[in-house]
Amino acid sequence: MLLASCSGGGQAEKKGRGPSGPAQVGYVVVQAADVPVTAELAGRVTAFQTSEVRPQVAGIVQKRLFREGSLVRAGQTLYQIDPSLYQAQAAQASANLQSARASAEAAQVRAQRYRPLAEMEAVSKQDYTDAAAQARQAQAAVAQNGAQLRTAQINLRFTRVPAPITGRIGRSLVTEGALVTANQGEPLAVIQRLDPIFVDIQQSSADMLSMRKALAKGGVAPASATVHLKLEDGSDYGYSGTVEFAEVMVNANTGTVTLRARFPNPEGLLLPGMFARAIFDQAINTRAILVPQAGVARDPRGNATVFVVGPGNRAVARSVVAERTLGANWVVTQGLAPGDKVIVQGTANLRNDAEIRPVPYTAPQRIEAPKRGQGAQGGATKKGG
């Protein structure tokens, strides 16, 4: 009897059935969910505004009136160019204007005196016509000299070179005593506005085309344009940004499209030319299914497989497409349907078409003690003894 009992227990184990019958497995019922389609792309920081400080008149730089690397305000004087020549030109233009006004006044009085005399035929009408024309020419000369005075005053004002925008100014590219001209190629300095700041993100045209096709087919909805940055040292940037626009042309050399995002930069941490990784949701997949990572297995080629509860409480292996994760879940885009029962517990030795006893994943695992005389090592022995 002892030998028969031991032999019977071994045959039950060989058939793959435990002392309690089919193996108990835990499953979850999957449903379609809104899953963001996240992209991580390379980006480069660009100044929000950039202005080159250039002279508009020629002359010798007398003073530099700013500290290199400091914050300057729009309209603040940065350089003083020698104003002596332009002061003289303004004074000359002012004197010419006064002379023109005096001549115009005399011509106007002469024309007024000739008018009644011409009516009485004391003077010829031609003389009156000439006097009236001279008065109008004198008024035109006043306007012409007034314009020359304003030009001279503008040139005099240009001897004080102002900041075009508010921002951080770089190093000065000229020194005191340097000769500058209005048409020179090199700027005096460069000002950049760094708060807010832009990040130019490069996305391949193929990826953008695929996204637009997915949006057109349905099942994918556009997402908000919030962007997060990962800096060069791997840390996360503390502020989020928004996508401002996408260029309407593809770079012929790189095959990419530029997306421009705007970020706050109150601490000046982002600097122009810096590289970063931009992470943002391009769209939302409304038909994706989330499966816990424990329920997805992969073969040596990387193909994903899950077990589902099939008819008759049997395990059915099913190939799925799971290309990325979201938290503790795989995002399955093909191979499953809402309502499928995916096995996520007890899959270690599970085989296709194996008989199973499925329970919800949240249910506690019940482990029963072996019954008397059913495969317990030593139990039958002790009884027989």
Secondary structure, DSSP 8 states (H G I E B T S, - for coil): -HHHHHHHHHHHHHTT-BTTBSEEEEEEE--EEEEEEEEEEEEEEEEEEEEEE--SS-EEEEEE-S-TT-EE-TT-EEEEE--HHHHHHHHHHHHHHHHHHHHHHHHHHHHHHHHHHHHTTSS-HHHHHHHHHHHHHHHHHHHHHHHHHHHHHHHHHTTEEE-SSSEEE---SS-TT-EE-TT-SS-SEEEEEEEEEEEEEEEEHHHHHHHHHHHHHSSEEE---EEEEE-TTS-B-SS-EEEEEE-SS--TTT-EEEEEEEE--TT----TT-EEEEEEEEEEEEEEEEEEGGG-EE-TT--EEEEEEETTTEEEEEEEEEEEEETTEEEEEES--TT-EEEEES-TT--TT-BEEEEETTS--------TTSS-TTHHHHHH-
